[in-house]
Amino acid sequence: MTIDLHLGYYRFKNLELREKMDLHKIEEKILSYTSFIDEIGVIIFNGYPFAFVYPDFNALKEAKIINIEDEIKWYAIELYNMKALEQEKVKGYKILTKPLVKTKSGEIDKTVLKEFLVSDKNDNISTQDEPSDEVYKILKSYIATLTKKEILPSSHLELDLELDSLNYVELFVFIEESFGVKIDEAAFSKIMKLESLYSYIKVNAKKIGVVKPEWDELLREQSSEKLVYSPFIMSLYKTLLYPFFRLYFRFEVRGIENISSKACIIAPSHQSMLDGFLIESALPYKTLKKTFFLAYKQVFGTKLLKPIAKHGQTILIDANENLKETMIYCALPIRSGNNLVIFPEGARTRDRELLEFRPYFAMLSKTFKTPIIPVVIDGSFEALRAGMLFPRPRKIRVTFLEPIEPHSMEYGEIVKRVRDAIERELKRSRKEHL
């Protein structure tokens, strides 16, 4: 009975704190992290702040950003969440393609936002007639293979139809092969609505046909890039890092016997900025010398980390430019008989739970018949979670699981097998109270 009273008291205090939250202050803090949000309205939904965001599309076009949600999520909302009190963290958000409704006094109408959320309305409702010509029909028909969302002329390809970087590559290739129109990311950032894309193709089309891209063929195309090997530097990194990690983090490596001499894709869970270095120090010297890492240019392309990446057999990728060429380049290590480390989540967890796995690693595995070694990193979240500057001395364990062969599985099946294996081991590991 006493426990129930205490729980009731804390629930009441949390509710009281949330009711007293300065939502305008939360809005201002989020806006301070980015120049890519035009308007933001925060309401309380299910006991926590929920944000409605209307991006600054002109600023995004100027910066040639085509992955708008990632930009706003990771470089605005999550940056705010890192420093916010638990009850003030934004637990959900929706990015709108139309400006927020205002009251007569010019304030954002929070009542409309609450109705919008509860009724799950689509802010992209349009009565515009669809073009009836062949170009539009072919384009819409192909986009329908990439999304389950309702497709309208005014649909934003990312925010309404939920296309991602892999979809963009497929779409660019389809447009080039079917209409003879080459579109790069810079041009695409200015025409991300279906009606704008259609108009661009209509004006520039050199032919009209239907040629669907195949990932097997795309990934096998020749890359103009060359791999840069740094076996001495890689060995030096391991020699310096491993004893430090053993001492400071009580670093433990398990399942190393699951790594064979055969080329493989190493797919670790992602908890902190330490993870790449942990994998580097955990791999045997012989394996490490022929292992390459994928990393985001936005993080490892900085002045501080770029020299490490340059001499650390790291391929830097940018989700907003040269997508097709980058994906072909990323396949080069596997095609050359080397190993490739890819973090399937694409970003660090913010709450210790696994994020959604992106399928690119599965595409590589299936195309080149390369086994995947799932890897569980446990403890690095506690040691250096997102937002922390200096690591804490917490125990860290890296566990290499049994290889998963692609065989005749589809991409989705491969992704599920790898994620399930990592999730099972994570749960088992957490029971040991690392």
N, C-alpha and C positions, 0 to 999 in steps of 0.2 A: 504493500500500500504506500509505503514511504517512497519507494522507487517511482511509482506512478505519479506521486505528487511532485517529485523532483522533475520528472520528464515533462509533466504538464506545465510546470513553472518555466522551464527552459524554452519550451515551445512558445509559451506566451511572451517571454522576453524577446525571442527572435522575431516573432510577429510584430511586437511593439517596435523593435529596432527598424524593421523593414518599412513599417508605416511612417516612421519619422525620417526615412531616407530622403536626402536632397537629390531628387532625380535630375534636376537641372545641373547640379554639380557633376554628376556622373556623365551627363552629356558633354559638358565642357571638357572634362578630363579625356574622354575618348577622342574628341575633336582635336585635342592638343597633340595627339600622337600621329596625326596624318593630315595631308592636304587633299586627300581623295574622297572626303565625305562632305557633301554640300549641306545636308540636313540630317539631324538625328533626333528621334523621339524615344524616350525610355519610359516604359510603364512597368507596374508590378504585375506579374503573371505567375500563377502557381507559387506565390511566395517569394519570387526572385525577380530582379530586373530583367526585362526583355527589351531589346533595342530594335527599332525600325530605322533603317538607314537608306537615305537617298544619296547615291554617289555623285561626286562632281565628275560627270562624264567628260567634260571638256578637258579637265586636268588629266584624267586617265588616258584620253586620246593623245594629249601632248606627250605623256610619258610612255606611250605605246604599250600600255598594259592590257592584256587580253584575259588574264586570269584574275578577274575583279574580286571574286569572293575570297580567294586566298589572300589577296592584298589587304582587304578590309578585315578579314578574320584574324590573320596572324600579326599584322603590323598596326592594328588599331585596337580591336576588341580584346585580343589576348594580351597585348602589351598592357592594357589597362587592368585586366584581370590579375596579372602577375603581382600588382601592388595593392589591389583592392582587398578590403576585408571580405571574409567568406560570404557574409549576408549581402554584400554590395556587388558581388561578382555578377556579370551578365551571363545568364545561363542559356540564353537563346537569342536569336536575332533573325531578322528578315530583311533582305536587300530589295528595295522597290525600284521600279523603273519609271515611276512618276513621282513628282514632288509631294511632300506630306501635306495633308489638308490643314488649313489654318482657320482659326476663329476670326471673327470680325476685328478683334484687337491685334491680329497678326501673330498670335501665339499658335503653336502646333496643337491641333485638336486631339487631345489624348483619348477622348471618348470615342472618336472615330477609329483610332488605332486599336482600342480594346474590342470594338465590334468587328473590326477587320480580322483580328486574331481569332476570336471565338468562332466566327463564321467561316474562317479560312478562305476568304475571298481572294480572287486573282486581281491584282492591280493592273493587269494588262488586258482588260476586256476591250474588245474593239469591234465595231460594226463595219469596218472597212471591207469593201468587196475585194476578193482575191483576184489577182490576174489570172486570165484563162489561157495564156499562151503556153507553149511547150516547155520553154525554159523554166518557168515557175513550177509547172507540174513535175518536171524531172527533179528539180532542186528540192522541192517539198517532199517528194516521194523518197528521196535518198535520206534526207534529214529525219524522216519518220523511222528509219532503220536505226538511228542513233539515240532516239529519245522516246519515252512513253507519254510525254506531255502533249497537251493540245497545241497544235501549230497554227499560229495566226501570222498575217503579214507583219504585224507590229511586234512579234515575239523577239525578245532579246535572246540570242543564241546561248549565252551562258546563264543569265539570271532567270529566264523563263523556261528555257528548254533543258537547262542543266548539262550542256555540253562541256567537256573538259579538254585538257591538252591532247590526249590521244584522239578524241573525236575531231579536234581541229586538224590534226595531221591527216586523218582519213578524209575530211571534208576538203582540205586544200588539194589533195591528190585527185579526189573525185572531180573537182571543178576544173583542174588543169587537164585531166584526161578526157573529160566529157565535153568541155566547152572551149578548151584551148586557152583558158584564162589563168595566168599564174598570179597567186595572191600570197604575199608575205605577211608576217605578223604586224608590221608597221601599218600596212594598208588595211588589214583586217580590223585593227583596233579602232578604226574610224567608221566601220560599216558592220557593226555587230548585231544589227537588227536584220531580220529576214528580208524585209522590204528593201533595205539599203543594199544588202548583198545581192539580191535579185537584180536590182537596177544596175549595179556595177557589172554583173555578168552580162546582162542584156546589152549594155553599151559596148562591152569589150569582147564578146563571144566571137570566136573564129570558126566554130563548128558546133553542132548540137548532137549529142549522143549519150549513151549510158555506159560508162566504164567504171566498175566498182573496184576499189583498191583491195589488195590482199596483203596482210601483214607479213606473211612469209616472204613475199617478193620485196616489200619495202625494206625489211631489216637485212636482207641479203644484198642490197645495193652497195656499191663500193663507196667507201668514205675517203675524202680528200685529206683527212687528218691522219696523223701518225701517233702511235703510242710512244710515250716517253718513259723509258725504264730508269729506275734509280735504285738498283739492288743494294748498293752500299748504304745509301741514306736510309732506306727502309730498315735494313738490319740495325743501323745505328739508333733509329727511333725505338725499335723494340728493346735493344740493349739498355737504353736509358730509362724507358718507361716501365718495363716489366718489374724490376726490383722496387721502383718507387711505388707502383700500384700495390705490390705485395705488402710493402711496409705500411703504407698510408691507408689502403682500403681493405687489407687482408684479402687481396685479390685471389680468386679461385677459378680455375678453368676445368670444366668437365667435358667429356665426350669428344676429346680431341681425336680419338680413334675413328670417328665418323668422317674425318677429312682424308680423302684418298689422293693419289697423284693425278687423278682424272680432273679435267677442268670442271668447275662447278660454279653455281651462283650461290653466294652466301647471303642469307636473308635474315638479318637480326631485327628484334624488337627495338624500339627507339625511345629511350627515356631521358637522355641528356646529351649535352655537348661532348661528354667524355666518350660516348659510345664508339665512335670511329677509332679513337686511340686505344680503347679497350680491345677491340677486335684485332687491331694491328699488333698489340703486345701479346695477345693470346695465340695467334697463329704461329706454327713452327717456322723457323727461318726459311726453310726450303719452299714452303707454301707461300710465305709472305712475299718473296722475291718475284713471284709471278701472279700477284694479286693486285687488282685495281679497285679503286673506290669511286662511287658516284657521290657528288656533293653539290649543294646549291651555291651558285655564284654569289647570291645575295649575302651568304654567310661566310663562305670560305674564299670569296674573292676580295675580301677587305684587306687593307694594308697589313694588318696584323697576321692574318691567316693565309694570305695568298702565297707567300714564300714556302710555307709548310706544304700547301696543296701542290705547288709547282714541282716540288722535289719529293712528293709523297705518292706518286703514281695515282693521282686523283684527277678524275674527269669532272670539270665544273659544268653545270647545266643551268640554263635560265629558262624558266617556264613561259617567258614572254617573247622569246626570239629564237629563230632558226630551229624550230621544233623538229622538223623532219630530219635535218642534217644531224642534229644532236642525238636523236634516237638511233640513227645509223651508226654514228660515232661510238655511242655507248655499247653497241653490239660488238665492236672491234675486239675488245679483250677476249670475249668468248670465241669469236671466229679465229683468233690467233692462238687458241689453246691455253688461255690464261683463266684465272678466276676473277669474278666480279662481285664486289660487295654492294648490295642495294638494300636500303632500308625501305621495305614495302609501304610503311605508313607515310613516308614522305615528309614527316614532321615529328617533332618530339611531343610525347604525351604531356598534357597539362594536369592530369589527375591520376596518373599511374595506370589508367585503363588503356587498352589497345585502341588505336584509331582505325579507321577504315583502311584496308589494304588496297593499294593501287595496282592494276594488273600488268604493268609493263614487264616486271620480272618474270611473270608467267608466260608472257608472249615470247620473251627471249628463250626461256626454257623449252617451250614447245617447238619453236622454230629451229633451234639448233640441237634439240634432243639432249639438253644439258640438265643434270640433276641439280636439285635445290637442297641446300643444307639450311634448315631453319635454325635460328640461334636465339636463345633467350638470354637477355641481359637483365639481371635483377639486382637492385640496390643502387644503381647509378641515379635513379630519380631522387632518392633520399640524399645522395651525396652532392648532386648538383642539378637540382630541378630548374626548369626555366625561370629566369628572373634572378637567380643567385649569381654572385660574382666569383665567390671562392668556394671550392669543394669542401665538404665536411668529411671527416674520417669515418665513413660508413662501409660496412662489408659489401663487397660487390662480387657477384658470381656470373660467369659466362658459361653457358651450356650449349654445346653443339649437338643438335639432335640428328637422328638417322636421316640419310638423304631421301628425298622424294623424287622419284623418276616421273617425267611427264607422260610417257607412254601415249595412250590414245585419249587422255583427258582433255576437256575443253579448258579455256583460260579460267573460267569461273570455278571449275572443279579444282584446278591447281591452287588457285588463291585460297579456296576454302580449306584444302588439305593443309597448307602451310600455316594458315592462321590458326586453325584448330589445334595443330601440334604445338605451336607457341603458347596458345592460351592454356592448354592442359598443363604444360610444364611450368608456366607462370603460377598457376594456382597451386600446383604441388610445391613449388619453391617457396611460396609465401607462407605455406603451413609450417615451414621450418623456422619462421620468424627471423629472417636474415637481419 
